[in-house]
Amino acid sequence: MPCTFTGIFYVETISANRQLKCHFKDEDNVVRHLYLTHFQSPDVANHPFPDAFQMVQSGLVYSIIGTFAVHDKENILVYS
């Protein structure tokens, strides 16, 4: 079942296959690690708001909104 999420994430690294290695704090203030697959067009010129557009970079903090699907209830992508 698809779910939506939103949060503030520190992007540590970006791999060649568009995997973002992120860190965030949960409600108990524990730092968690999460890998997200990031889809972003590299065509900045044709973006609807090119002056406000920025490619994701490692070492920065972002507000990220997205969707994910739970495919294995024993492994929901978040680990500590």
N, C-alpha and C positions, 0 to 999 in steps of 0.2 A: 504494500500500500504506500503510495507516495505521501511524503510529509514535507512541510515547509519549515525552514529555520531562519533565524536571524541572530546576529551576534557581532561582537567586536573581536577581531582575530589579529594576532601578530603573525605575519607571514615570514617564516624563517628562511625557507628556500623554495625555489621553483625548479622542478626537474624538466628535462627536455620533453617529456610526454605530458606536460601541463599539470603535473601534480603539485599542489601547494602544500607544503608542510607547515601547518599552523599550530598556534598555541592559544588557548583561551582559559579563563578561570570559570569554574562552575559555581553553583550557588553556595557551596561550602568554602569558596575561595581557594580551591585546589586547582593547580595548573594542569590542564589536560592537553593532549596532543591529538591532532586530527589531520588526515590527508584528504584534500578536496581536489577533484578534477575540475579544472578551470577552462571554460570555453569563452574566448574573447577574440573578436576579429582583429587582426593586426592592421587592418586598413583604417588608420586614423583619419585620413582625408575625407572619407565618405561617412563618417560617424555623424549622427544628427546634431551633436553639440561638440564639434571638434575642439573648441577652446576650453571646454570643461572636461575633456576626456583624458585619461591617463592610463597607460598600460600598468598592470599590477607589477610591483617590484618587490624583491625580497628585502627584509629589514624594515618594513613599514607596517603600520597598523591600519586595518580597513574594517569598515562596517560591511559585512557580507550577508546577503539574503539569497537563499537558494532553495532547491528541492532535493530530496533524496528518497530512495526507496529502501525499505527494510527487507532484505532478502534472506536473512538468517538471524532469527531473534536472539541467538546466543552470541552473535558478533555484530554489534551495531556501530562499528567503525570508530568509536571513541575508546581510547585506552589511556592508562596512566603510567 
